[in-house]
Amino acid sequence: MRCTRCHKPLTRPALSILTRRGYQHWGPKCARLADLIQPMRKAVRIRSAQPETDPRQLALELTA
């Protein structure tokens, strides 16, 4: 199996399209360049300096 666009060998295609001639297999880079698939989004981790307190929560006073 080879990529339709660049003809590199593929072990697992990112996209397969059925046409009248048969299947067209696309590699991940070529499919992204042709706008056939969307690039994967990286997970964004939001870090806060202080933990937020819930205004509905009661404050506990600790005594020793």
mmJSON file of the N, C-alpha and C atoms, coordinates in Angstrom:
{"data_MODEL":{"atom_site":{
"group_PDB":["ATOM","ATOM","ATOM","ATOM","ATOM","ATOM","ATOM","ATOM","ATOM","ATOM","ATOM","ATOM","ATOM","ATOM","ATOM","ATOM","ATOM","ATOM","ATOM","ATOM","ATOM","ATOM","ATOM","ATOM","ATOM","ATOM","ATOM","ATOM","ATOM","ATOM","ATOM","ATOM","ATOM","ATOM","ATOM","ATOM","ATOM","ATOM","ATOM","ATOM","ATOM","ATOM","ATOM","ATOM","ATOM","ATOM","ATOM","ATOM","ATOM","ATOM","ATOM","ATOM","ATOM","ATOM","ATOM","ATOM","ATOM","ATOM","ATOM","ATOM","ATOM","ATOM","ATOM","ATOM","ATOM","ATOM","ATOM","ATOM","ATOM","ATOM","ATOM","ATOM","ATOM","ATOM","ATOM","ATOM","ATOM","ATOM","ATOM","ATOM","ATOM","ATOM","ATOM","ATOM","ATOM","ATOM","ATOM","ATOM","ATOM","ATOM","ATOM","ATOM","ATOM","ATOM","ATOM","ATOM","ATOM","ATOM","ATOM","ATOM","ATOM","ATOM","ATOM","ATOM","ATOM","ATOM","ATOM","ATOM","ATOM","ATOM","ATOM","ATOM","ATOM","ATOM","ATOM","ATOM","ATOM","ATOM","ATOM","ATOM","ATOM","ATOM","ATOM","ATOM","ATOM","ATOM","ATOM","ATOM","ATOM","ATOM","ATOM","ATOM","ATOM","ATOM","ATOM","ATOM","ATOM","ATOM","ATOM","ATOM","ATOM","ATOM","ATOM","ATOM","ATOM","ATOM","ATOM","ATOM","ATOM","ATOM","ATOM","ATOM","ATOM","ATOM","ATOM","ATOM","ATOM","ATOM","ATOM","ATOM","ATOM","ATOM","ATOM","ATOM","ATOM","ATOM","ATOM","ATOM","ATOM","ATOM","ATOM","ATOM","ATOM","ATOM","ATOM","ATOM","ATOM","ATOM","ATOM","ATOM","ATOM","ATOM","ATOM","ATOM","ATOM","ATOM","ATOM","ATOM","ATOM","ATOM","ATOM","ATOM"],
"id":[1,2,3,4,5,6,7,8,9,10,11,12,13,14,15,16,17,18,19,20,21,22,23,24,25,26,27,28,29,30,31,32,33,34,35,36,37,38,39,40,41,42,43,44,45,46,47,48,49,50,51,52,53,54,55,56,57,58,59,60,61,62,63,64,65,66,67,68,69,70,71,72,73,74,75,76,77,78,79,80,81,82,83,84,85,86,87,88,89,90,91,92,93,94,95,96,97,98,99,100,101,102,103,104,105,106,107,108,109,110,111,112,113,114,115,116,117,118,119,120,121,122,123,124,125,126,127,128,129,130,131,132,133,134,135,136,137,138,139,140,141,142,143,144,145,146,147,148,149,150,151,152,153,154,155,156,157,158,159,160,161,162,163,164,165,166,167,168,169,170,171,172,173,174,175,176,177,178,179,180,181,182,183,184,185,186,187,188,189,190,191,192],
"type_symbol":["N","C","C","N","C","C","N","C","C","N","C","C","N","C","C","N","C","C","N","C","C","N","C","C","N","C","C","N","C","C","N","C","C","N","C","C","N","C","C","N","C","C","N","C","C","N","C","C","N","C","C","N","C","C","N","C","C","N","C","C","N","C","C","N","C","C","N","C","C","N","C","C","N","C","C","N","C","C","N","C","C","N","C","C","N","C","C","N","C","C","N","C","C","N","C","C","N","C","C","N","C","C","N","C","C","N","C","C","N","C","C","N","C","C","N","C","C","N","C","C","N","C","C","N","C","C","N","C","C","N","C","C","N","C","C","N","C","C","N","C","C","N","C","C","N","C","C","N","C","C","N","C","C","N","C","C","N","C","C","N","C","C","N","C","C","N","C","C","N","C","C","N","C","C","N","C","C","N","C","C","N","C","C","N","C","C","N","C","C","N","C","C"],
"label_atom_id":["N","CA","C","N","CA","C","N","CA","C","N","CA","C","N","CA","C","N","CA","C","N","CA","C","N","CA","C","N","CA","C","N","CA","C","N","CA","C","N","CA","C","N","CA","C","N","CA","C","N","CA","C","N","CA","C","N","CA","C","N","CA","C","N","CA","C","N","CA","C","N","CA","C","N","CA","C","N","CA","C","N","CA","C","N","CA","C","N","CA","C","N","CA","C","N","CA","C","N","CA","C","N","CA","C","N","CA","C","N","CA","C","N","CA","C","N","CA","C","N","CA","C","N","CA","C","N","CA","C","N","CA","C","N","CA","C","N","CA","C","N","CA","C","N","CA","C","N","CA","C","N","CA","C","N","CA","C","N","CA","C","N","CA","C","N","CA","C","N","CA","C","N","CA","C","N","CA","C","N","CA","C","N","CA","C","N","CA","C","N","CA","C","N","CA","C","N","CA","C","N","CA","C","N","CA","C","N","CA","C","N","CA","C","N","CA","C","N","CA","C","N","CA","C"],
"label_alt_id":[null,null,null,null,null,null,null,null,null,null,null,null,null,null,null,null,null,null,null,null,null,null,null,null,null,null,null,null,null,null,null,null,null,null,null,null,null,null,null,null,null,null,null,null,null,null,null,null,null,null,null,null,null,null,null,null,null,null,null,null,null,null,null,null,null,null,null,null,null,null,null,null,null,null,null,null,null,null,null,null,null,null,null,null,null,null,null,null,null,null,null,null,null,null,null,null,null,null,null,null,null,null,null,null,null,null,null,null,null,null,null,null,null,null,null,null,null,null,null,null,null,null,null,null,null,null,null,null,null,null,null,null,null,null,null,null,null,null,null,null,null,null,null,null,null,null,null,null,null,null,null,null,null,null,null,null,null,null,null,null,null,null,null,null,null,null,null,null,null,null,null,null,null,null,null,null,null,null,null,null,null,null,null,null,null,null,null,null,null,null,null,null],
"label_comp_id":["MET","MET","MET","ARG","ARG","ARG","CYS","CYS","CYS","THR","THR","THR","ARG","ARG","ARG","CYS","CYS","CYS","HIS","HIS","HIS","LYS","LYS","LYS","PRO","PRO","PRO","LEU","LEU","LEU","THR","THR","THR","ARG","ARG","ARG","PRO","PRO","PRO","ALA","ALA","ALA","LEU","LEU","LEU","SER","SER","SER","ILE","ILE","ILE","LEU","LEU","LEU","THR","THR","THR","ARG","ARG","ARG","ARG","ARG","ARG","GLY","GLY","GLY","TYR","TYR","TYR","GLN","GLN","GLN","HIS","HIS","HIS","TRP","TRP","TRP","GLY","GLY","GLY","PRO","PRO","PRO","LYS","LYS","LYS","CYS","CYS","CYS","ALA","ALA","ALA","ARG","ARG","ARG","LEU","LEU","LEU","ALA","ALA","ALA","ASP","ASP","ASP","LEU","LEU","LEU","ILE","ILE","ILE","GLN","GLN","GLN","PRO","PRO","PRO","MET","MET","MET","ARG","ARG","ARG","LYS","LYS","LYS","ALA","ALA","ALA","VAL","VAL","VAL","ARG","ARG","ARG","ILE","ILE","ILE","ARG","ARG","ARG","SER","SER","SER","ALA","ALA","ALA","GLN","GLN","GLN","PRO","PRO","PRO","GLU","GLU","GLU","THR","THR","THR","ASP","ASP","ASP","PRO","PRO","PRO","ARG","ARG","ARG","GLN","GLN","GLN","LEU","LEU","LEU","ALA","ALA","ALA","LEU","LEU","LEU","GLU","GLU","GLU","LEU","LEU","LEU","THR","THR","THR","ALA","ALA","ALA"],
"label_asym_id":["A","A","A","A","A","A","A","A","A","A","A","A","A","A","A","A","A","A","A","A","A","A","A","A","A","A","A","A","A","A","A","A","A","A","A","A","A","A","A","A","A","A","A","A","A","A","A","A","A","A","A","A","A","A","A","A","A","A","A","A","A","A","A","A","A","A","A","A","A","A","A","A","A","A","A","A","A","A","A","A","A","A","A","A","A","A","A","A","A","A","A","A","A","A","A","A","A","A","A","A","A","A","A","A","A","A","A","A","A","A","A","A","A","A","A","A","A","A","A","A","A","A","A","A","A","A","A","A","A","A","A","A","A","A","A","A","A","A","A","A","A","A","A","A","A","A","A","A","A","A","A","A","A","A","A","A","A","A","A","A","A","A","A","A","A","A","A","A","A","A","A","A","A","A","A","A","A","A","A","A","A","A","A","A","A","A","A","A","A","A","A","A"],
"label_entity_id":["1","1","1","1","1","1","1","1","1","1","1","1","1","1","1","1","1","1","1","1","1","1","1","1","1","1","1","1","1","1","1","1","1","1","1","1","1","1","1","1","1","1","1","1","1","1","1","1","1","1","1","1","1","1","1","1","1","1","1","1","1","1","1","1","1","1","1","1","1","1","1","1","1","1","1","1","1","1","1","1","1","1","1","1","1","1","1","1","1","1","1","1","1","1","1","1","1","1","1","1","1","1","1","1","1","1","1","1","1","1","1","1","1","1","1","1","1","1","1","1","1","1","1","1","1","1","1","1","1","1","1","1","1","1","1","1","1","1","1","1","1","1","1","1","1","1","1","1","1","1","1","1","1","1","1","1","1","1","1","1","1","1","1","1","1","1","1","1","1","1","1","1","1","1","1","1","1","1","1","1","1","1","1","1","1","1","1","1","1","1","1","1"],
"label_seq_id":[1,1,1,2,2,2,3,3,3,4,4,4,5,5,5,6,6,6,7,7,7,8,8,8,9,9,9,10,10,10,11,11,11,12,12,12,13,13,13,14,14,14,15,15,15,16,16,16,17,17,17,18,18,18,19,19,19,20,20,20,21,21,21,22,22,22,23,23,23,24,24,24,25,25,25,26,26,26,27,27,27,28,28,28,29,29,29,30,30,30,31,31,31,32,32,32,33,33,33,34,34,34,35,35,35,36,36,36,37,37,37,38,38,38,39,39,39,40,40,40,41,41,41,42,42,42,43,43,43,44,44,44,45,45,45,46,46,46,47,47,47,48,48,48,49,49,49,50,50,50,51,51,51,52,52,52,53,53,53,54,54,54,55,55,55,56,56,56,57,57,57,58,58,58,59,59,59,60,60,60,61,61,61,62,62,62,63,63,63,64,64,64],
"pdbx_PDB_ins_code":[null,null,null,null,null,null,null,null,null,null,null,null,null,null,null,null,null,null,null,null,null,null,null,null,null,null,null,null,null,null,null,null,null,null,null,null,null,null,null,null,null,null,null,null,null,null,null,null,null,null,null,null,null,null,null,null,null,null,null,null,null,null,null,null,null,null,null,null,null,null,null,null,null,null,null,null,null,null,null,null,null,null,null,null,null,null,null,null,null,null,null,null,null,null,null,null,null,null,null,null,null,null,null,null,null,null,null,null,null,null,null,null,null,null,null,null,null,null,null,null,null,null,null,null,null,null,null,null,null,null,null,null,null,null,null,null,null,null,null,null,null,null,null,null,null,null,null,null,null,null,null,null,null,null,null,null,null,null,null,null,null,null,null,null,null,null,null,null,null,null,null,null,null,null,null,null,null,null,null,null,null,null,null,null,null,null,null,null,null,null,null,null],
"Cartn_x":[0.848,0.0,0.904,0.579,1.373,0.476,1.072,0.352,0.01,-1.191,-1.648,-0.843,-0.474,0.188,1.696,2.378,3.845,4.412,3.565,3.934,4.88,4.888,5.689,4.924,5.655,4.967,4.268,3.062,2.283,2.036,2.163,1.761,0.295,-0.134,-1.519,-1.884,-2.811,-3.145,-3.947,-3.787,-4.569,-5.963,-6.101,-7.38,-7.432,-8.566,-8.787,-10.065,-9.988,-11.133,-11.472,-12.73,-13.179,-13.577,-12.937,-13.26,-13.666,-13.946,-14.315,-13.168,-11.946,-10.766,-10.378,-10.926,-10.568,-10.263,-9.549,-9.223,-8.004,-8.075,-6.923,-6.51,-5.275,-4.777,-3.886,-4.12,-3.376,-2.621,-1.367,-0.577,-0.985,-0.574,-1.017,-0.537,0.709,1.227,0.551,0.405,-0.207,-1.688,-2.387,-3.806,-3.984,-3.068,-3.146,-2.826,-1.832,-1.476,-2.596,-3.354,-4.461,-5.761,-5.712,-6.885,-7.986,-7.582,-8.559,-8.87,-7.91,-8.127,-7.611,-8.139,-7.726,-6.507,-5.577,-4.434,-4.907,-4.204,-4.567,-4.218,-5.119,-4.888,-4.187,-3.239,-2.537,-3.375,-3.318,-4.043,-3.386,-4.197,-3.701,-4.059,-3.054,-3.269,-3.25,-4.309,-4.406,-3.957,-2.989,-2.478,-2.833,-3.403,-3.734,-2.77,-2.465,-1.509,-2.087,-3.347,-3.988,-5.268,-5.573,-6.834,-8.024,-9.014,-10.192,-11.044,-11.623,-12.533,-13.953,-14.827,-16.225,-16.877,-17.536,-18.146,-19.281,-19.843,-20.921,-20.403,-19.106,-18.512,-18.233,-18.519,-18.279,-16.807,-16.303,-14.903,-14.829,-13.914,-13.737,-12.571,-12.803,-11.736,-11.159,-9.881,-9.233,-8.633,-8.926,-8.348,-7.581,-6.48,-5.666,-5.934],
"Cartn_y":[-1.155,0.0,1.231,2.183,3.401,4.626,5.743,7.005,7.477,8.002,8.48,9.694,10.553,11.803,11.657,11.024,10.994,9.607,8.598,7.217,6.555,7.042,6.39,5.168,4.136,2.957,3.292,2.745,2.988,1.673,1.712,0.546,0.679,1.91,2.174,3.555,3.652,4.957,5.798,7.112,8.021,8.187,7.998,8.189,7.299,6.644,5.842,6.327,6.637,7.157,6.171,5.771,4.853,5.65,5.362,6.009,4.933,5.318,4.348,3.396,3.867,3.051,2.147,2.397,1.632,2.579,2.088,2.904,3.773,5.003,5.889,6.003,5.637,5.68,6.915,7.661,8.879,8.731,9.17,9.199,10.393,10.431,11.514,12.909,13.026,14.341,14.827,13.94,14.334,14.659,13.939,14.208,15.565,15.924,17.237,18.349,18.132,19.148,19.372,18.336,18.446,18.869,19.168,19.564,18.509,17.254,16.175,15.793,16.032,15.801,17.008,17.205,18.319,17.904,18.81,18.468,18.226,17.339,17.045,18.245,18.556,19.656,19.137,19.921,19.546,19.93,19.103,19.386,20.561,21.471,22.65,22.498,22.584,22.477,23.874,24.212,25.523,25.382,26.182,26.145,27.45,27.33,28.527,28.644,29.87,30.102,29.672,30.003,29.626,28.867,27.873,27.165,28.08,28.012,28.849,28.278,29.172,28.737,29.021,28.132,28.266,29.267,30.311,31.3,30.703,29.582,28.946,28.078,27.886,27.012,27.783,27.142,27.766,27.67,28.747,28.75,28.061,27.14,26.436,27.048,27.381,27.923,26.779,26.551,25.468,25.999,25.324,25.7,24.512,24.803,23.726,23.422],
"Cartn_z":[0.0,0.0,0.0,-0.868,-1.0,-0.952,-0.547,-0.471,-1.886,-2.046,-3.351,-3.812,-2.894,-3.254,-3.434,-2.456,-2.502,-2.816,-2.857,-3.208,-2.214,-0.971,0.061,0.575,0.985,1.533,2.851,3.037,4.236,4.963,6.28,7.067,7.466,7.76,8.111,7.569,6.623,6.065,7.047,6.968,7.793,7.218,5.902,5.238,4.008,3.793,2.593,1.937,0.655,-0.087,-1.195,-1.268,-2.309,-3.545,-4.687,-5.953,-6.954,-8.163,-9.194,-9.519,-9.366,-9.656,-8.501,-7.338,-6.149,-5.0,-4.022,-2.851,-3.101,-2.6,-2.563,-1.111,-0.801,0.559,0.717,1.793,2.062,3.362,3.375,4.599,5.451,6.712,7.588,7.165,6.727,6.319,5.048,4.072,2.801,2.97,3.824,4.068,4.742,5.666,6.305,5.312,4.45,3.46,2.45,2.133,1.186,1.865,3.171,3.965,3.948,3.933,4.004,5.447,6.349,7.774,8.541,9.728,10.573,11.391,11.624,12.477,13.901,14.601,15.981,16.857,17.779,18.696,19.93,20.395,21.607,22.818,23.845,25.075,25.79,26.241,26.939,28.412,29.245,30.683,31.28,31.981,32.606,34.053,34.42,35.78,36.475,37.649,38.407,39.581,39.969,41.043,42.392,42.625,43.875,43.566,44.366,44.133,44.433,43.617,43.813,44.941,45.718,46.767,46.318,46.666,46.303,47.26,46.75,47.64,48.475,48.071,48.825,49.965,50.032,51.029,52.331,53.461,54.749,55.118,55.732,56.18,57.539,57.717,58.973,59.727,60.969,61.797,62.628,62.5,63.221,64.508,65.607,66.888,67.439,68.083,68.61,70.058],
"occupancy":[1.0,1.0,1.0,1.0,1.0,1.0,1.0,1.0,1.0,1.0,1.0,1.0,1.0,1.0,1.0,1.0,1.0,1.0,1.0,1.0,1.0,1.0,1.0,1.0,1.0,1.0,1.0,1.0,1.0,1.0,1.0,1.0,1.0,1.0,1.0,1.0,1.0,1.0,1.0,1.0,1.0,1.0,1.0,1.0,1.0,1.0,1.0,1.0,1.0,1.0,1.0,1.0,1.0,1.0,1.0,1.0,1.0,1.0,1.0,1.0,1.0,1.0,1.0,1.0,1.0,1.0,1.0,1.0,1.0,1.0,1.0,1.0,1.0,1.0,1.0,1.0,1.0,1.0,1.0,1.0,1.0,1.0,1.0,1.0,1.0,1.0,1.0,1.0,1.0,1.0,1.0,1.0,1.0,1.0,1.0,1.0,1.0,1.0,1.0,1.0,1.0,1.0,1.0,1.0,1.0,1.0,1.0,1.0,1.0,1.0,1.0,1.0,1.0,1.0,1.0,1.0,1.0,1.0,1.0,1.0,1.0,1.0,1.0,1.0,1.0,1.0,1.0,1.0,1.0,1.0,1.0,1.0,1.0,1.0,1.0,1.0,1.0,1.0,1.0,1.0,1.0,1.0,1.0,1.0,1.0,1.0,1.0,1.0,1.0,1.0,1.0,1.0,1.0,1.0,1.0,1.0,1.0,1.0,1.0,1.0,1.0,1.0,1.0,1.0,1.0,1.0,1.0,1.0,1.0,1.0,1.0,1.0,1.0,1.0,1.0,1.0,1.0,1.0,1.0,1.0,1.0,1.0,1.0,1.0,1.0,1.0,1.0,1.0,1.0,1.0,1.0,1.0],
"B_iso_or_equiv":[0.0,0.0,0.0,0.0,0.0,0.0,0.0,0.0,0.0,0.0,0.0,0.0,0.0,0.0,0.0,0.0,0.0,0.0,0.0,0.0,0.0,0.0,0.0,0.0,0.0,0.0,0.0,0.0,0.0,0.0,0.0,0.0,0.0,0.0,0.0,0.0,0.0,0.0,0.0,0.0,0.0,0.0,0.0,0.0,0.0,0.0,0.0,0.0,0.0,0.0,0.0,0.0,0.0,0.0,0.0,0.0,0.0,0.0,0.0,0.0,0.0,0.0,0.0,0.0,0.0,0.0,0.0,0.0,0.0,0.0,0.0,0.0,0.0,0.0,0.0,0.0,0.0,0.0,0.0,0.0,0.0,0.0,0.0,0.0,0.0,0.0,0.0,0.0,0.0,0.0,0.0,0.0,0.0,0.0,0.0,0.0,0.0,0.0,0.0,0.0,0.0,0.0,0.0,0.0,0.0,0.0,0.0,0.0,0.0,0.0,0.0,0.0,0.0,0.0,0.0,0.0,0.0,0.0,0.0,0.0,0.0,0.0,0.0,0.0,0.0,0.0,0.0,0.0,0.0,0.0,0.0,0.0,0.0,0.0,0.0,0.0,0.0,0.0,0.0,0.0,0.0,0.0,0.0,0.0,0.0,0.0,0.0,0.0,0.0,0.0,0.0,0.0,0.0,0.0,0.0,0.0,0.0,0.0,0.0,0.0,0.0,0.0,0.0,0.0,0.0,0.0,0.0,0.0,0.0,0.0,0.0,0.0,0.0,0.0,0.0,0.0,0.0,0.0,0.0,0.0,0.0,0.0,0.0,0.0,0.0,0.0,0.0,0.0,0.0,0.0,0.0,0.0],
"pdbx_formal_charge":[null,null,null,null,null,null,null,null,null,null,null,null,null,null,null,null,null,null,null,null,null,null,null,null,null,null,null,null,null,null,null,null,null,null,null,null,null,null,null,null,null,null,null,null,null,null,null,null,null,null,null,null,null,null,null,null,null,null,null,null,null,null,null,null,null,null,null,null,null,null,null,null,null,null,null,null,null,null,null,null,null,null,null,null,null,null,null,null,null,null,null,null,null,null,null,null,null,null,null,null,null,null,null,null,null,null,null,null,null,null,null,null,null,null,null,null,null,null,null,null,null,null,null,null,null,null,null,null,null,null,null,null,null,null,null,null,null,null,null,null,null,null,null,null,null,null,null,null,null,null,null,null,null,null,null,null,null,null,null,null,null,null,null,null,null,null,null,null,null,null,null,null,null,null,null,null,null,null,null,null,null,null,null,null,null,null,null,null,null,null,null,null],
"auth_seq_id":[1,1,1,2,2,2,3,3,3,4,4,4,5,5,5,6,6,6,7,7,7,8,8,8,9,9,9,10,10,10,11,11,11,12,12,12,13,13,13,14,14,14,15,15,15,16,16,16,17,17,17,18,18,18,19,19,19,20,20,20,21,21,21,22,22,22,23,23,23,24,24,24,25,25,25,26,26,26,27,27,27,28,28,28,29,29,29,30,30,30,31,31,31,32,32,32,33,33,33,34,34,34,35,35,35,36,36,36,37,37,37,38,38,38,39,39,39,40,40,40,41,41,41,42,42,42,43,43,43,44,44,44,45,45,45,46,46,46,47,47,47,48,48,48,49,49,49,50,50,50,51,51,51,52,52,52,53,53,53,54,54,54,55,55,55,56,56,56,57,57,57,58,58,58,59,59,59,60,60,60,61,61,61,62,62,62,63,63,63,64,64,64],
"auth_comp_id":["MET","MET","MET","ARG","ARG","ARG","CYS","CYS","CYS","THR","THR","THR","ARG","ARG","ARG","CYS","CYS","CYS","HIS","HIS","HIS","LYS","LYS","LYS","PRO","PRO","PRO","LEU","LEU","LEU","THR","THR","THR","ARG","ARG","ARG","PRO","PRO","PRO","ALA","ALA","ALA","LEU","LEU","LEU","SER","SER","SER","ILE","ILE","ILE","LEU","LEU","LEU","THR","THR","THR","ARG","ARG","ARG","ARG","ARG","ARG","GLY","GLY","GLY","TYR","TYR","TYR","GLN","GLN","GLN","HIS","HIS","HIS","TRP","TRP","TRP","GLY","GLY","GLY","PRO","PRO","PRO","LYS","LYS","LYS","CYS","CYS","CYS","ALA","ALA","ALA","ARG","ARG","ARG","LEU","LEU","LEU","ALA","ALA","ALA","ASP","ASP","ASP","LEU","LEU","LEU","ILE","ILE","ILE","GLN","GLN","GLN","PRO","PRO","PRO","MET","MET","MET","ARG","ARG","ARG","LYS","LYS","LYS","ALA","ALA","ALA","VAL","VAL","VAL","ARG","ARG","ARG","ILE","ILE","ILE","ARG","ARG","ARG","SER","SER","SER","ALA","ALA","ALA","GLN","GLN","GLN","PRO","PRO","PRO","GLU","GLU","GLU","THR","THR","THR","ASP","ASP","ASP","PRO","PRO","PRO","ARG","ARG","ARG","GLN","GLN","GLN","LEU","LEU","LEU","ALA","ALA","ALA","LEU","LEU","LEU","GLU","GLU","GLU","LEU","LEU","LEU","THR","THR","THR","ALA","ALA","ALA"],
"auth_asym_id":["A","A","A","A","A","A","A","A","A","A","A","A","A","A","A","A","A","A","A","A","A","A","A","A","A","A","A","A","A","A","A","A","A","A","A","A","A","A","A","A","A","A","A","A","A","A","A","A","A","A","A","A","A","A","A","A","A","A","A","A","A","A","A","A","A","A","A","A","A","A","A","A","A","A","A","A","A","A","A","A","A","A","A","A","A","A","A","A","A","A","A","A","A","A","A","A","A","A","A","A","A","A","A","A","A","A","A","A","A","A","A","A","A","A","A","A","A","A","A","A","A","A","A","A","A","A","A","A","A","A","A","A","A","A","A","A","A","A","A","A","A","A","A","A","A","A","A","A","A","A","A","A","A","A","A","A","A","A","A","A","A","A","A","A","A","A","A","A","A","A","A","A","A","A","A","A","A","A","A","A","A","A","A","A","A","A","A","A","A","A","A","A"],
"auth_atom_id":["N","CA","C","N","CA","C","N","CA","C","N","CA","C","N","CA","C","N","CA","C","N","CA","C","N","CA","C","N","CA","C","N","CA","C","N","CA","C","N","CA","C","N","CA","C","N","CA","C","N","CA","C","N","CA","C","N","CA","C","N","CA","C","N","CA","C","N","CA","C","N","CA","C","N","CA","C","N","CA","C","N","CA","C","N","CA","C","N","CA","C","N","CA","C","N","CA","C","N","CA","C","N","CA","C","N","CA","C","N","CA","C","N","CA","C","N","CA","C","N","CA","C","N","CA","C","N","CA","C","N","CA","C","N","CA","C","N","CA","C","N","CA","C","N","CA","C","N","CA","C","N","CA","C","N","CA","C","N","CA","C","N","CA","C","N","CA","C","N","CA","C","N","CA","C","N","CA","C","N","CA","C","N","CA","C","N","CA","C","N","CA","C","N","CA","C","N","CA","C","N","CA","C","N","CA","C","N","CA","C","N","CA","C","N","CA","C","N","CA","C","N","CA","C"],
"pdbx_PDB_model_num":[1,1,1,1,1,1,1,1,1,1,1,1,1,1,1,1,1,1,1,1,1,1,1,1,1,1,1,1,1,1,1,1,1,1,1,1,1,1,1,1,1,1,1,1,1,1,1,1,1,1,1,1,1,1,1,1,1,1,1,1,1,1,1,1,1,1,1,1,1,1,1,1,1,1,1,1,1,1,1,1,1,1,1,1,1,1,1,1,1,1,1,1,1,1,1,1,1,1,1,1,1,1,1,1,1,1,1,1,1,1,1,1,1,1,1,1,1,1,1,1,1,1,1,1,1,1,1,1,1,1,1,1,1,1,1,1,1,1,1,1,1,1,1,1,1,1,1,1,1,1,1,1,1,1,1,1,1,1,1,1,1,1,1,1,1,1,1,1,1,1,1,1,1,1,1,1,1,1,1,1,1,1,1,1,1,1,1,1,1,1,1,1]
}}}
